[in-house]
Amino acid sequence: MPPKPKPPRRRRFGYLVWGIAAAVIVVPELYAAFAHEDVAWFTTISHMTGHLERHHVWVELLVVAIIVLAVFSAFRVPPQLPEARAKARSKAEADGPADPGRTVGGRLTLRADKRATPTEADKFDADEASKWFVVAAIVSLAAIALATLAVVEWWPDKDHVHYHAAYVLYGLLGIFWVLIPTSVAIVWGEDAFPTLFRTVNNLEEWVRPWSPRGHPVGLMIAWLLEYAVLAGLVILLLHLTFYPYPSITKIINPNG
């Protein structure tokens, strides 16, 4: 009798979750670069955001606010060394209410008793992913796909660019991938899978020790990986805020 397959570890499940999220964003963006969006089932997230910004100015303000929130949270509650984190936790327990901390999955939380140490975070990554969460993730992904197909079929756009399908697809992904996990972490301090930044950090730690024939190849790959992710996020944020960046310079000054 073959052995039962082991449930995926949270670390590996984080790769799957964020890999799917990245594919949903990157594949349509690349497709739009080489094809016309009006023949696709849904538009890109940047085209959708630009469309909303043109019709509702406050959407652009919201995009900027979200960017500032991400930067502010990273600056206000940065990753800490084990000693610093332990001191902060002891102070929080001694003095009562403290500043927000990070959960075992790397998300912000207001629960002082859920502020995780590096040891607890490592244990969280190594633990088996909950079977119920794996089932819920598969069901939610299938529901998002079916909802998007239903919108394409029964709620078509007048201009055939499929903005409605993009609203449903990216909206539901944002709710299930970001909004719900973040809200649960802030209020209850619970996590089901690592954050994007924790997942990237885990990947770096995995490749960093690689040193064939004594050459620090893993260190170089880890550095390039971090740089590529950060550069990609910055380009994406600029692209969403100043859509259609970088082509916007030619639109503002076509003769420049």
Steps between C-alpha positions, in 0.01 A plus 500: 500500500660832396557753778251782532622828350593751766306827513697795362700710742387858544828620349440303179132588498603866509695445179188354338261772620719792398615326185138478386439863598810611305394297195152657502663845485808435285345278229225749399752787512737314266211390280386861468850601394481274193126481426187711506314499831161504328546135397582383854243381752604770744719810489824548693498634854681814382251566218213443742652736757568765238141468377368553853736794559376674186136469608549540878782728614484370856622159380843646425508646851411157636787338306745753644355450849551122476861551386566737790338254743730220383810721537384645833428157651842370393666810651286511815524129581822382331652153529698478822792297624412224748630702797315814399179309438524326836554833679204656318279207597610514865435873508156451348411242764630723779357835390171384352385614155787533253557586137385251236722199451548222247324165510670167434408541132648852480176703504422798720298432815363706788509200734803540728480133597533399133824687430721222365868434562725375217493152657120496496497628140739223390284241673193639324669466159605142575159386628259316273240712323149448630302256286194719534694802380631308198143397414374856554778640276412258218127570532553878509725487193242295312223739610701800377558335162132405461386848606730657241372269226141575602560874470656456156193303391217693665633851578686610185648847455372734232854559368593127517811562714361290788546749783216331689685169503814678622305661785380159616830315446737748664245610757443147629874424494563812705232400750612138545878546458550829687199658673367201698843365614612852597179573693515168686865561592438856621200414717569143616870456427447177305670394176440225247786560255811722483490848350655577162807654663542206737471261204769690308720497811449123537603450139811711557597296805462181295729609214751702707714200614561385141875521437613260224881472501515769765335770287225698680242433228214472747584835657495667158170333406344605832610860446372505142172340607436764763596776258276361223200474733544851640564652157196320360278626784621859459441487122155350558409770752615777266319330213175491698527853638617676183336271243611454225850545648763495350322604177338791683805719429433472127134587554580810707773618266466319163767723338751477784 
